[in-house]
Amino acid sequence: MPFAVYVLGLAVFAQGTSEFMLSGLVSAIAADLDVSLSAAGLLTSAFAVGMVLGAPLMALFSRTWPRRRALLLFLAVFIAVHVVGALTPGYGVLLAARFVGALANAGFWAVALAAAVSMVPDGLRGRATAVVVGGVTIACVVGVPAGAVLGERWGWRAAFWAVAVVSLPALWAITRSVPGSVPGDRGRDRGRGGGTAPVADARGTASAGQEPEKAPAPAPTSAPVPTPVRDELRLLLTAPHLRSTLLTMALVQGATFCAFSYLEPLLTRTTGLTTTWVPLALALFGAGAFLGVGAAGRYAERRPTAFIAYGMAALALGWSTLALTAGRPVAALALIPLLGMLAFGTGTALITRVLGLAGRSSTLAGAFGTSAFNLGAAVGPWVGGLALEAGGGYRAPVWVSAALMALALLTEGARRLRRVRSRERASGSTAG
């Protein structure tokens, strides 16, 4: 595996840490900037809104950019806004920094996945993708709890400084290892990205004292022409059940981030745990998420409909149980990794379904899947904050998560019903 692929995974780790780390810092940010908890929760929503808007826009704008230049630009902006966030004394500037940082994050994702698979043979594309995406799950296990520890010891600004510092080696390494070719130039990228593949001559070896024969130069090949944007959009809009799947994905992620964004005040003010327990709880959630992604990759392909349906039903039950038992530390700590596993396992299976339904329009399908994911991450904390401000107590966001999962089950049930009816109509017309 080229070194450059691991470099991209490192950058994604820093960006994933930034996206999720505020769940352990909301109380400190609210106190330092003199805003409410719900306002501090909107910092997560602002990042998610930036991802929602940035994913399709950056996917379009960066389709023809040289990859190394695009990655460096997006990562440099990401680092700069975290420095601004660490220095600013005002809530408004921090909110704007989160939004701009998310746009840069979305642009980086749009280029990094394409760059990773272009640097490896077709048989290693899955592994290259896993290395890049794995940065997010490692962020949940390591980065988010570490951010909470830094915030507890040196203040929430230390976590922002840490994200900027961790991103700097990736900025340097991208300059040294990622090829500067444009999208579609897969042949030039293979064998590059941190190493070169040896090229043998026609005989494989040379005689002693003789210079080896040069292998004939390969015939030039034209780069594959990407599917026009208009055609991709048409395929996305007409793909059966795709829009309902995107809605279901947004609801599932909304439920996840609604409770996750307010996990720290729930544990410290309802469960009765001290702040030193918060990093452990976040690490448990991240460990569960890591296991869930692995389970989805192994089992969701076999029975995807059942995997998604059972996962959503278990999430609805799990969030309800957490809301009821939040006052019991053992029960709460036991449920947190289970909910992380169910949430990320179900979400991964839904993303796989989106890419499968999209067919040839996979370029924008991934962007729209990212938008649906982050639309839930934006709306969930906002609705949870409304419930919190309405006087529902610190359990209120968890109850909202359970309600969002109930809606997700309804949308999934409606999708399955439409699918059954369409099959019945098709079989009836065939019989007639």
Buried (B, 14 or more C-beta within 10 A) or exposed (E): BBBBBBBBBBBBBBBBBBBBBBBBBBBBBBEBBEBEBBBBBBBBBBBBBBBBBBBBBBBBEBBEBBBBBBBBBBBEBBBBBBBBBBEBEEBEBBBBBBBBBBBBBBBBBBBBBBBBBBBBEEEBBEBBBBBBBBBBBBBBBBBBBBBBBBBBEEBBBBBBBBBBEBBEEBBEBBEEBBBBBBBBBBEBBBBBBBEEEEEEEEEEEEEEEEEEEEEEEEEEEEEEEEBEBEEBBEBBEEBEBBBBBBBBBBBBBBBBBBBBBBBBBBBBBBBEBEBEBBBBBBBBBBBBBBBBBBBBBEBBEEEBBEBBBEBBBBBBEBBBBBBBBBEEBEBBBEBBBBBBBBBBBBBBBBBBBBEBBBEEBBBBBBBBBBBBBBBBBBBBBBBBBBBBEEEBBBBBBBBBBBBBBBBBBEBBEEBBEEBEEEEEEEEEEEEE
